C-alpha cells in the first residue's frame, strides 16, 4: 500500500506547476534579524533584480528558523513578508518550498507574502521544459540520524503538539537547536580540515538523486540545502545546487539561478 506521503509526492511530480519566465531560483538565505547585512542584501535584491523575474522560486530555508506563524507579529518577519507581497503585487509570481529550517511556515505567512506553496519535490514547467525542484535535505539519505529526525518532525501530530506549546518555549527550542547545529558544523570543519562553507551540510546521495530524476521524468534538477553551489553533470541530467546567502561574514556570498529562454545562468547578488 502506498502511504499518504508517497501518494502526495507522486502527484506533485506527475502534475507540473506551469510558470512563465524569466524564473529566478533562490534558497538558504537563513534570514534572521541577527544577520542584518544578509537581510539588507535580500531587500536590495527584491527591489531591483527580482523585479526582472516573472516567477520567483524560493527553495527552502528562507528563514534561519520558523516555529509557527505567530512569528509574523515580529516586525522583522512582517517586513520580509511585505517585500514578497510587493513583488507579487508588481506582477511576479512567488512560489515557496519548505526547507528543513522553516517547514512549519504556514498559511498565514503565505497569505501575507502573497506566495504559493510548492510540494517537496515538485516539477516546474517553463515553455514546455520540465524541471525537478527540491529543497535537498530529503536527498541526504545516507545521513540516517537526520532522516529519522526528518520523518518524525514531518508527522502532523508531532507538529500539532509542538505548535500547541507557548511561543517562547518554541523559540527557545529552535535557538538551542540552532546553537547545537552551528557547534556541530564548526567541529566538522575542524576535523575534516575543509572550509566552513564546504563542511556545513551533508551532501546528497547519488542513488536518491537518480531516483528523483527518474520519478520526475526530467533532465534538470535544482535544489539547495547543501551549501555547495555547483553544476553537477549526472548520468540522468544536470543537477544545479543553489548557493546559500551570507553577507555578515568577512567573505560574503550569495547568488541566484536565472532561467531565461531555456538557459540557466548563475548571477551574483550584491552586498
matplotlib code that plots the C-alpha trace (Angstrom):
import matplotlib.pyplot as plt

x = [0.0, 1.2, 1.1, -0.2, 3.2, 4.3, 1.0, 1.3, 4.9, 3.8, 1.0, 3.3, 5.8, 3.1, 1.4, 3.8, 3.4, 3.4, 5.1, 6.3, 10.0, 12.3, 12.3, 14.7, 15.6, 17.0, 17.4, 19.1, 19.0, 18.6, 17.1, 17.2, 17.4, 20.8, 22.2, 21.4, 23.7, 22.1, 18.6, 19.7, 21.1, 17.8, 15.8, 18.0, 17.6, 13.8, 13.6, 15.9, 16.9, 13.9, 11.6, 13.0, 11.5, 8.1, 8.4, 10.5, 11.0, 12.3, 13.5, 13.5, 15.5, 14.3, 14.4, 17.0, 14.1, 10.3, 8.4, 4.9, 3.0, 2.8, 6.3, 4.5, 3.9, 7.6, 8.5, 11.4, 9.2, 6.4, 8.9, 10.2, 6.6, 5.8, 8.8, 7.4, 3.9, 5.2, 7.0, 3.8, 1.7, 4.1, 3.4, 6.0, 4.6, 6.2, 6.5, 7.7, 9.0, 9.6, 13.2, 14.4, 14.6, 11.2, 8.9, 6.4, 5.8, 2.1, -0.9, -0.8, 2.7, 1.9, -1.2, 0.8, 3.5, 1.1, 3.1, 2.0, 3.3, 5.2, 5.4, 8.9, 9.7, 7.9, 8.1, 8.1, 7.2, 8.6, 8.0, 7.5, 10.6, 10.2, 12.5, 12.5, 12.7, 13.6, 15.0, 17.6, 17.5, 15.3, 18.1, 20.7, 19.5, 22.9, 22.5, 20.4, 20.1, 18.8, 16.4, 14.9, 14.6, 13.0, 10.4, 9.3, 9.2, 7.1, 4.3, 1.2, 0.6, 4.1, 3.8, 0.4, 2.0, 4.9, 2.7, 0.5, 3.5, 3.8, 5.7, 8.6, 9.2, 9.3, 11.7, 14.0, 14.0, 14.7, 17.5, 19.0, 18.9, 20.5, 23.3, 23.9, 23.8, 26.4, 28.7, 28.4, 29.3, 32.3, 33.5, 33.1, 35.0, 37.9, 38.0, 37.8, 40.1, 37.6, 36.5, 33.4, 31.1, 32.0, 31.5, 28.3, 25.9, 25.9, 25.8, 23.1, 23.1, 23.6, 21.0, 18.4, 19.3, 18.9, 15.5, 14.2, 15.3, 13.5, 10.3, 10.2, 10.9, 13.2, 16.8, 17.3, 17.1, 17.5, 18.0, 19.6, 20.4, 23.9, 25.6, 27.8, 26.8, 27.8, 26.5, 26.8, 26.5, 24.8, 24.1, 20.4, 20.9, 22.1, 21.9, 22.1, 22.9, 21.9, 24.1, 23.3, 23.5, 25.7, 26.8, 27.5, 31.0, 34.3, 33.8, 30.2, 28.5, 25.1, 23.8, 20.6, 19.9, 18.2, 16.2, 15.6, 14.7, 15.7, 19.2, 20.2, 22.9, 24.2, 24.1, 25.7, 23.8, 25.4, 26.1]
y = [0.0, 3.5, 5.8, 9.4, 11.0, 8.9, 9.4, 13.2, 13.1, 11.1, 13.5, 16.6, 15.0, 13.9, 17.3, 20.1, 23.7, 25.8, 29.2, 32.0, 33.1, 34.6, 32.4, 33.2, 30.5, 31.2, 29.1, 29.0, 32.7, 31.8, 35.3, 36.5, 39.9, 38.9, 38.9, 42.5, 42.6, 39.5, 40.9, 44.1, 42.3, 40.4, 43.7, 45.2, 42.1, 42.3, 46.0, 45.6, 42.3, 40.3, 42.8, 41.3, 37.9, 36.7, 33.9, 33.8, 30.3, 30.0, 26.5, 26.5, 27.6, 31.1, 31.8, 30.7, 29.0, 29.3, 28.0, 29.0, 31.7, 33.7, 34.9, 37.2, 39.5, 40.2, 43.4, 41.8, 38.9, 41.3, 43.3, 40.2, 39.2, 42.7, 42.6, 39.4, 40.8, 43.9, 41.8, 39.7, 42.8, 44.1, 41.0, 38.4, 35.1, 33.9, 30.2, 28.8, 25.4, 24.4, 23.7, 21.9, 25.1, 26.6, 23.6, 25.0, 28.1, 28.1, 29.6, 32.9, 33.7, 32.6, 34.8, 37.8, 37.2, 36.5, 33.3, 29.8, 26.7, 24.1, 20.4, 19.0, 17.7, 19.3, 19.7, 23.1, 23.5, 26.5, 26.9, 23.2, 22.2, 20.2, 20.9, 19.0, 21.1, 20.1, 21.7, 18.9, 17.6, 14.6, 13.6, 13.2, 9.6, 8.4, 10.5, 8.0, 10.1, 13.1, 11.1, 9.7, 13.2, 14.4, 11.7, 12.4, 16.2, 15.9, 14.0, 16.1, 15.0, 15.9, 19.3, 19.9, 19.1, 21.5, 24.3, 24.0, 25.0, 28.6, 30.6, 31.4, 27.7, 27.0, 29.9, 28.6, 25.1, 26.5, 28.7, 25.7, 23.5, 26.3, 26.7, 22.9, 22.8, 25.6, 23.9, 20.7, 22.4, 24.1, 20.8, 19.0, 21.7, 21.5, 17.7, 17.5, 20.4, 21.7, 25.4, 26.0, 26.6, 23.2, 21.4, 22.9, 20.2, 16.6, 16.0, 14.3, 10.6, 9.7, 7.0, 9.4, 11.9, 9.2, 8.1, 11.7, 12.2, 9.0, 9.8, 13.3, 12.4, 15.4, 16.0, 19.0, 19.2, 22.3, 22.2, 23.9, 22.8, 21.5, 25.0, 23.6, 25.7, 23.9, 22.4, 18.6, 16.6, 13.4, 10.3, 11.3, 15.0, 18.3, 19.0, 22.6, 23.3, 26.8, 29.0, 30.0, 33.7, 35.2, 38.8, 39.1, 37.4, 38.7, 36.6, 37.4, 35.1, 34.9, 34.3, 33.3, 31.0, 32.6, 30.7, 32.7, 31.5, 27.9, 28.9, 28.6, 31.0, 31.8, 35.5, 37.2, 39.1, 42.4, 43.2]
z = [0.0, -0.9, 2.2, 2.0, 1.8, -1.1, -2.9, -2.4, -3.8, -6.8, -7.5, -7.3, -9.7, -12.1, -12.3, -13.1, -11.9, -15.1, -14.9, -17.1, -17.4, -16.6, -13.5, -10.6, -8.0, -4.5, -1.4, 2.0, 2.8, 6.5, 7.1, 10.7, 12.4, 13.8, 10.3, 9.1, 6.1, 4.6, 5.2, 3.6, 0.6, 0.2, 0.4, -2.4, -4.5, -4.1, -5.0, -8.0, -9.7, -8.6, -10.5, -13.7, -13.0, -13.9, -11.3, -8.1, -6.7, -3.0, -2.3, 1.5, 4.5, 3.7, 7.4, 9.9, 11.8, 11.9, 14.9, 13.8, 12.0, 15.3, 14.3, 11.8, 14.8, 14.8, 12.8, 11.0, 9.7, 8.8, 6.7, 4.9, 4.1, 2.8, 0.4, -1.1, -1.3, -3.0, -5.6, -6.2, -6.5, -9.1, -11.2, -10.2, -9.1, -5.8, -5.1, -1.8, -0.8, 2.8, 4.0, 7.0, 9.0, 8.0, 7.4, 9.9, 7.8, 7.2, 5.6, 7.5, 6.2, 2.7, 2.6, 4.0, 1.4, -1.5, -2.1, -3.2, -1.5, -3.6, -2.5, -2.0, -4.5, -7.4, -11.1, -12.8, -16.4, -18.3, -22.0, -22.3, -20.3, -17.1, -14.2, -10.9, -7.7, -4.2, -1.0, -0.9, 2.6, 1.6, -0.8, 2.0, 2.6, 3.9, 7.0, 8.9, 12.1, 10.2, 8.1, 11.3, 12.7, 9.4, 9.4, 12.9, 12.5, 9.4, 11.2, 11.6, 15.2, 16.2, 14.7, 16.4, 19.8, 19.1, 17.9, 21.0, 23.1, 24.2, 21.6, 24.0, 24.5, 20.8, 20.3, 23.0, 21.5, 18.0, 19.3, 21.2, 18.1, 16.1, 18.5, 18.6, 14.8, 14.5, 17.0, 15.1, 11.8, 13.3, 14.7, 11.4, 9.6, 12.1, 11.9, 8.2, 7.5, 5.0, 4.6, 6.7, 3.8, 2.3, 5.5, 6.6, 5.4, 4.4, 0.7, -1.3, -2.0, -5.7, -5.5, -4.2, -6.9, -9.6, -8.1, -8.2, -11.8, -12.8, -10.8, -12.1, -15.7, -16.1, -17.2, -14.9, -11.1, -8.9, -5.2, -2.2, 1.4, 1.0, 0.7, -2.1, -5.1, -8.3, -11.5, -11.5, -14.7, -13.5, -15.6, -15.8, -16.3, -14.9, -11.1, -10.1, -6.4, -5.3, -3.1, 0.5, 1.3, 4.0, 3.8, 7.5, 7.3, 6.0, 2.9, 1.8, -0.6, -2.4, -5.9, -7.7, -10.6, -13.6, -16.2, -19.3, -22.8, -21.8, -20.5, -16.8, -15.5, -12.1, -11.2, -8.2, -5.5, -4.5, -0.8]

ax = plt.figure().add_subplot(projection="3d")
ax.plot(x, y, z, "-o")
ax.set_aspect("equal")
plt.show()
